[in-house]
């Protein structure tokens, strides 16, 4: 399953020493879209991902985890974002190969 994780943090993301590790551990693959937004491909539930991220952020910070379907999604050219393009293409291929749950 593909998820988007969006955080509203009181400090820059790099000042949260365990956040990057929690994002990486939550998924099979991840792509940091910007400083506080990631796409994560994971076998874990949204709740499990949220709970692992919640351990890494401070009270007053916000983490949102939404499941995504790549198939109907559209995006602009990613020619300059090679890993992002590969990440989305792989997610789309896996989504098309997996029967709907």
N, C-alpha and C positions, 0 to 999 in steps of 0.2 A: 504494500500500500504506500502511496505517496502522500506526504503531509507537508504543509507549510507551517513553519514555526515563526511567529512574529513576537518580538519582545519589545517592551517599553521599559528601558532600564534607567535608573537614576544616575548611573555612571557609564562611561564607555565600556563596551563589551570586553575589551582586552583587560579591563580591571577586574574581571570575574575569572579567577584562575581555573575554576573547574567547569565553567560553562562549555567551553569548546570540547572538552573531553566527554561531557554528558551528551552533547549533540552527536559526536562521533560514535559513542557507544550505543546510542538509541537506534542507529540505522545501519543498513548494509552499505549505503552511500549517502553522501550529503553534499550540498552545494550552498556555500554562503552567498546569498544574493546581494546582501549589503551587511553593514555592521551588526544589525540585530534581526535579520530575516534569513531563514534557511529553508531549503527544500530538503526533505529527508525521505529516503526510501527505507521502509522498516517493516518488520513482521510484528512489531509491538503495537499495542493499541494507543490511541490518542491519549488516553488517561495515563498509561504507563510512561509515555514520553513526557507529558506534562509534569508528572510526579518527579521524574528524574531531573528535569530542568528546574523545578521548584526548589530542589535541594541546593541549587547552585546560585540562586538569585536572592536578593534581599527583600525583606518585607516592604511593600509599597511598589515593588517592581511587578510587571505584568508579563505573562507568557500565554500566548494563544496558540493552540495546535488545531489545525483544520485538515481533514482528509481531502485529497484532491483527486480528480480524474483528469488525466492528461489528454485523453482522446479528444474531447471536445474543446480543449484549450487552444488558444492561438497566441503567438508571441511575435515580436519584431525580430529582425535579423540578429543572429547571435554570432556573426562571423568573427567578431573580435573577442568573443567570450567562448573560447574553444571548449573548456571543460563544461560550462553550462550547456552548450549545445549537445555535447556527448551525453551528459547526464539526462537531459530531457528526452533525447532520442532513445536512450536505453530504457528509461521509465515508460515511454510510449510503447516500445516493443514488448516489454514485460506485461503491461496492462492489456495489450491486445492478445497476448498468449494465455492470459489467465481468465478462466470463465468467471462471470459475475457471481458474487456471493449472495 
